[in-house]
Amino acid sequence: MTKALERREKLRIALIQAAEQMIAERGLAGLKTRDLAREIGCANGAVYNLVADLDELILRVGSRTLFRLDEALTLATRAGEPSPREALVRIALAYCDFAAANLQLWRALFEHRMAADKLVPDWSVHDQMQLFRHIYQPLAALLPGRSPEQLGITARSLFSAVHGMVALGLEQKLVAVPLPALRKEIAGLVRAMIDGLAARDAKASAAAD
């Protein structure tokens, strides 16, 4: 790699790190390329020599956030009894805790909107979809009669339920819920959903026999 390319790559990494810090402090709406350029010591227009556009920059920051979230969910999966049901509870609580500890970066994952005619890059889609394996694997053990397609839908549904509780619970308005109470409610929701799904599958299997 030439010195020019090395310098460009260092600047690119610095830009993504500066954007991450800016979003963490100000939220997505506070991300300004002029401030980023000043932070990393380059001309304002030079920012777009390092990334294609603001969308790419936000998605690169998002991938860093997703990587850290993936690490947190992996630790939660391994940190306790091997019961798939309880693993799902730990995963849900780890998701809640991560969101609370990284509120603005977590919000940016869902607040960012691209133009309707602009496709999300494959690398970004991959980083997002990777997280569902944490939910899919214990679900497959708990609901063995379901097809991969059905398990995929169930995993997304369970995530949506937990995400909705986290999003509303951490909202800094009248609907906000104290974190300990929110964690308790999330654990109860996950257990109730899993028990209900397993009971329904068992009933359907018995009826088929």
Residue pairs with C-beta under 8 A, 6 or more apart in sequence:
1 9
8 49
8 50
11 40
11 42
11 46
11 50
12 50
12 51
14 40
15 36
15 40
15 47
15 50
15 51
15 57
16 51
16 57
16 60
16 61
16 64
18 36
18 39
18 40
19 31
19 36
19 57
19 58
19 60
19 61
20 61
20 64
20 65
20 105
22 30
22 31
22 32
22 35
22 36
22 39
23 30
23 31
23 58
23 61
23 104
23 105
23 108
24 102
24 104
24 105
25 104
26 104
27 104
27 107
27 108
28 58
28 104
28 107
28 108
28 111
28 112
31 54
31 57
31 58
33 44
33 47
33 54
34 44
36 47
37 43
37 44
37 46
37 47
42 50
47 57
51 57
51 60
55 112
55 114
55 118
56 121
58 108
58 112
59 112
59 120
59 121
59 124
61 105
61 108
62 108
62 109
62 112
62 124
62 127
63 123
63 124
63 127
65 102
65 105
65 106
65 108
65 109
66 109
66 127
66 128
66 130
66 131
67 127
68 98
68 102
69 95
69 98
69 106
69 131
70 130
70 131
70 134
72 94
72 95
72 97
72 98
73 91
73 94
73 95
73 131
73 134
74 134
75 94
76 87
76 90
76 91
76 93
76 94
77 87
77 90
77 91
77 134
77 138
79 90
80 86
80 87
80 90
84 137
84 138
84 139
84 141
84 142
85 138
85 142
85 191
85 194
85 195
87 138
88 135
88 138
88 139
88 142
88 158
88 190
88 194
89 187
89 190
89 191
91 134
91 135
91 138
92 162
92 186
92 187
92 189
92 190
93 183
93 186
93 187
95 162
95 163
95 166
96 162
96 165
96 166
96 169
96 179
96 182
96 183
96 186
97 183
98 106
99 106
99 166
99 170
100 170
100 179
103 170
110 167
114 120
132 152
132 155
132 156
132 159
135 155
135 158
135 159
136 151
136 152
136 155
139 146
139 151
139 154
139 155
139 158
140 146
140 151
142 194
142 197
142 198
143 150
143 151
143 154
143 197
143 198
143 201
145 201
145 204
145 205
146 154
146 201
154 197
158 190
158 193
161 189
161 193
162 186
162 189
162 190
165 182
165 185
165 186
165 189
166 182
166 186
168 175
168 177
169 175
169 176
169 177
169 179
169 182
169 185
170 176
170 177
170 182
177 185
